Structures are given as C-alpha cells and as structure tokens.
Amino acid sequence: MKEAGKRAGNEPAKLAEQAGRDVEEARKHAAEPFRGLRFHDLRHQTITEMAEAGASDATIMALAGHPRRVNGRVGRFVRVPERFGGPPAS
C-alpha cells in the first residue's frame, strides 16, 4: 500500500486542488447574473405577481409581514401595462 502511495506521488493532492479551483470558478460564473440582486427585489416581485394573480390584500399583507395596510393599498405593486410598453389597461 505504501508503494502505491509513493508511485502516485502528489497526484491526488494536485487533482483535489484543481477540483477546488474548478468549483470556485463555476460558483463565480453561476453567481454573475445575480450580481446586485437584493432580497427586497425578490420580495417585491413576489408581491407584484400575487397582486396580478388576484390574491386578496389580506393574503398579500399576511405573507409580506404587514399586520395592517401600509401606504394605502397593495395595488401599488401591480404593474401598469403602459409603463412597460404594453397595451393600456382596459
């Protein structure tokens, strides 16, 4: 067994080191599209999609952690189509 280890030399250590570098490079590459993304962005997107899908204000506020109405209605999270180049809302 010791003979096999001597023949292998540092090859396993070199392979492990290279694998670690490859994993780190892959992690950085995978994270690139999310650079600058904040948790609040995800929260806002979720609330917007719930409002557009017709969820009640009470449901949205409960999931968003608002025990009462804040700044009026949750409707402010609904996207206005004209703002995004779509047809006017009917």
N, C-alpha and C positions, 0 to 999 in steps of 0.2 A: 504494500500500500504506500509506503514512504517513497519507493522507487517511482511509482506512478505520479506522485505529487511533485517529485523533482523533475520528471520529464515534462510535466505540464507547466512548470515554471510559474510565472506571474500571469499566465494567460487568463485564468478565471477572474483575477482581480482586474485585469485590463478590460475584459468583457463587461464586468459589472460596472466599472467606471464609465465606459462608453454608453451602456444602457441608461445609466443615470443622466448623462448629458442628453441623450435622445429624448428621455421622458421630460426633462426640463424644457427642451426646445419645443416639444409637442404641446406642453402646457401653455407656454407663452404664445404659440401660434393660435391655439384654441381660444385663448382669452382676448385676443386682439379685437374681435368685433364688439366686445362688451366694454371696451375702454371708455370711461366717462359715464357709464350707466350707473344710476343710483337706485337704491331700494325704493325711494319715493317715486321714481319713474314707473316701476313695476306696479306699485300700489295704485297710482293714478290710472294706468292703463286698465287694470282690473276693474276699478270703479267705473270707468268710462264704458267698458264693454258690458258690465252688468246693467248700467243705466240704459244703454242702447238696446239690450235684450229685453227690457221691460221689467226688470226687478223693481220691487217697491222701494221707496225711500227708506222705510224702516229696515228692510233687509240689508240694503247697502250700508246704511249707517251702522247697523249692528256689526257687520263684517269688517267695516273700516275702523271700528273702535270709537265711533262718535255716539255718546249716550243721548245726545239731543241734536237738533238741527244746528248746523254751523254755516254761517254766511247764507242764510236763506235755504234754498233747495239744493238737492243733489243734482238737479237738472243742469247745473253749470258744467258738469262733466260730459254731457252729451255733445258730440261733435256736430257742428253746423256744416252741412254739406257744401254750402257756398264757399266757406273758408278753405276748403280743400279741393276746389276745382270741380266739385260735383254739381249735379242739378239742384236748384233751390228746393228746400223742403216744402212739401205741399200741406 
